[in-house]
């Protein structure tokens, strides 16, 4: 028998199992796909050949990893690290761009690569 759930139901079900994001200051908030999507779009803004659908696939993969992890809470830094790992595979320049902002890169003080 086929599962005939609607796409809206699938999104709601996914949101229920996504962990809460624990910010650096200890605040907890719901995972916001739009924030991850916006960060990836900014990092990939000049990447040739990276279409919006590919960016959506990256966010889908990150969400799946969070859901599959089964945690109720996850540190924002871990989500950032996962975003960087995916970017490194897709576009090294976008990875450095994202990492430099994400890690508050300050030139020679801290390189965003070599983890």
Secondary structure, 3 states (H helix, E strand, C coil): CCCCCCHHHHHHHHHHHCCEEECCCCCEECCCHHHHHHHHHHHCCCCCCCCHHHHHHHHHHHHHHHHHHCCCEEEHHHHHHHHHHHHHHHCHHHHHHHHHHHCCCCCCCCCCCCC
